């Protein structure tokens, strides 16, 4: 099955149309997000993290605990129906998280191959570097996840990303 990455504004429709069984929300603390009907509370992970690459006063940077929660939650997904991963714009936190989940599910596949699939699916993707670095450490990828994301280069700027699929198995 597939991971679907999208923005907050696209999330309700994507969940409904694609009949997603699981939902990951990465959003600024305090931002209201309504869980769509059809996704039980036990299948919705909300991580209150700001889209920043380093700890900054007044903001909540992604940390190791949030990446552990992300990967542990994703391991409960049997991939029989899609999982939606979204952030506010569908560009940074969600793309980094989908990449981390795909790397976790494919321990024997080169990070560069997964990163290239991400870039081919989403020219607008600009994965959050902090989430990538933390997942790289957690998964024991020895910097290869960070290098793979750096190698795919910049992105085509857009204020809100277009929903896209990323395979869960390579």
Residue, then its C-alpha position, 0 to 999 in steps of 0.5 A: x500500500x502507500x503513504x499519502x502526503x498532503x497539507x492540512x487543508x487537503x487532509x479531510x478530503x484525501x482521508x475520505x477519498x482514499x479511505x485511509x486507515x491511519x493518520x499522522x498530523x505534524x502541526x504547530x502546537x495549538x493548531x486545531x485539527x479535526x480528526x476525520x470520521x472513519x479514522x479512530x482516535x487510536x489510529x491518529x498520531x498528532x505530533x505538536x512540533x514546529x517546522x524548524x531545523x534547530x531548537x529555538x526559543x518559543x518554538x517546539x523543535x522536532x525531537x528524538x521522542x517525536x521521531x520515536x513516536x512517529x516510527x512506533x506508530x507507523x509500525x502499527x499500520x498493516x498497510x492494508x489501506x493508505x496512511x495519510x501523513x500531513x503537516x500544515x503545507x504538505x512540504x516539510x514535516x510531512x515529507x520528512x516523516x514519510x521518508x523516515x517511515x519508508x526508510x524504516x520499512x525498507x532497511x535493505x534499500x538504499x536511502x538514495x533510492x527512496x529519496x529519489x522516489x520522494x523527489x519524483x513524486x513531489x517536486x515541491x518536497x523540502x523535508x525537514x532536516x531535523x526530522x531526517x537527522x533524528x530518524x537517521x540516528x534512530x535507524x542507524x543509517x549513519x548519515x545516509x538519510x541526510x546525504x540522500x535528502x541533500x542529494x535530491x536538491x532544492x524544491x519547486x517553491x509552492x506555498x501549499x504542496x499537492x497531495x502525493x503518494x510514496x510507496x511503502x515498499x521498494 
